[in-house]
């Protein structure tokens, strides 16, 4: 069952055009390390339903449509589909050098500042996509650690090696 469709206010952030991709969320004021910035909300779905939606997303992308991923792993049985209008957190872009991280706190996904964030700074977190799909997700973050693809930090060395070898 979807969560309430109320509008989630987030006094610490604002939505603006992003230099990374489309729109992004930016800090209105100083955000201290450890602060919960916003909850990632959406429809709670089973893993099977998440796979059906992923298959539809891949078909849309292959046809030239939106290829953005909004499914977030919640636990072994359920995921959250954040592709809903009331989920402002879905606008947070990926970065290979993020200033936030996601934390599962009692079954709720929170975006938490992993360092102090200055006013006007774009909020980012590492999407942590698996190595098996690294070529499917180009990265535009511009961080020094970036390999040009969205891939979890523990596997970036593999992508660097493949790119260096021309594979």
N, C-alpha and C positions, 0 to 999 in steps of 0.2 A: 504494500500500500504506500502511495507517495506521502511524503511529509506534507504538512500544512503548506499551502501556497502563499503564505504570508511573505511580505517583502522583508528580507533580512537587512537591517541597517548595520552598517559598519562604520562607526564614527572615525576610525583611524585611517580609512582609505578613501580613494576616489578613483573613478573610471576615466581613463583618458586614452588617446591614441598612443601606441607603443612603437618605439624604434625596433623592437624585437619582432613583433608580429601582431598585426591588427590592433586590438585594444588590449590594455593591461591595467592592472591595479597599481596605484601609487600611494605612498604614505602621505597623509595630510600633515601629520605632525611627527615628532620624534617617536620611534617605536623601540623600546628597550629589548635587549636580548631576552628570550624566554616568554615574551608576551604572546598570548593567543590573539591572532589578528582577525581571523574569520573562519567560520566552519564551512567545510565543503559539504553541501547538502544536495539532495536529489531523491530519486526513486530507488528504494531498496529492492533489488532484484536477485534472482537465483543465478548461479554460475551458468546454467544452461541458457537462461534468457540473455545473460551478458554475451554469451557466444553467438547467439542469434543476432543480437544487435551489432556485434563486431563484424559479422559476415555482411550485414546490410551496409555498414559503414565502409567496408572495403569495396563493395560493389559501387557505392556512390563515388568513392575516390577514383576507382578505375574508369568511371564514366565522366571524370572531370569535376566532380562535386567536392563538397567539404570533406576533408580527411581528418579533421580534428578528433582527438580521442577524449571522451569525457567519462568513461567508465573507470571507477576507482575501486580497487580491491579493499573490501571491508574485513572479511574473514574467510575461512575455508568454504563456507556455504553461500555467502552473499557478497554482492558488490553494490556500489552506488552508481546509478546513472545520473551524472551531474548535468546532462544536457537538458536543463529546464530553465525557464526564464528567471526563476527566483534564486538561482545559484550564481551569485556574483563571483564567487571564488573560482569558477571555471575560467574566468578571464585572466588568471594569473599565468604568466608565461614561464616556460622552462628556461633555466640557465645552468650551464655547467659549473658556474661559480655562484651559487644561489645565496640569498640572504634570508631565506626561510626554509623550513622543512615541514613535512606533514607528520602528524602524530595521531595514532588511533587511541583516543582517550575514552574508555568505557563505551565503545561502539560508535563513537562519533569521530569523524576525521576533521582535525583542526590544522590550520596553517599557522605555524608558530615561528616567530623570528629567531633565527639561529645566531644572529649577531645584531648589534644596534643598527637601526635603519634611520637614515636622515630624512627630514621632510623633503618631499618631491621625488624621492628615489622609488624606482619601480620595484614591486615585490616579485620575487621569482623563487621557484624551488626546482629541484632536480626531479624530473618525471621518472627517472630510473627505469626506462624501457630496457627490455632484455637484449642481449647480444644477437639472438637469432633474428631479430627484426631491425637491426641497426640501420640498414640501408633504406628502410621505408620511412624514416623520420629525419629529414634534414633539420639541422639546427642553425639558427641565426643569432645566437646569443652574443657572440663576440668575446666571450671570456677567454683568458689566456689558456685555460685548460681544455677549451672546446676542440673537438676533432671534426666538427662539421656535421655531426649526426647526434641525435638524442639517444644516448645510451647510458646505462648506469655507470657511475664513476669507477667501480671495481673492474669493469670490462672495457674501458676506453683504450687501454693498452693494446687490446686485440684489434680494435678498429684502426688504431695508428699503424700497427704492424701490417695489416691488410692493405691499407692505403699506401704505405711506403713501398710495398711489394707490387703495387699496381693491380691488385686483385679486386 
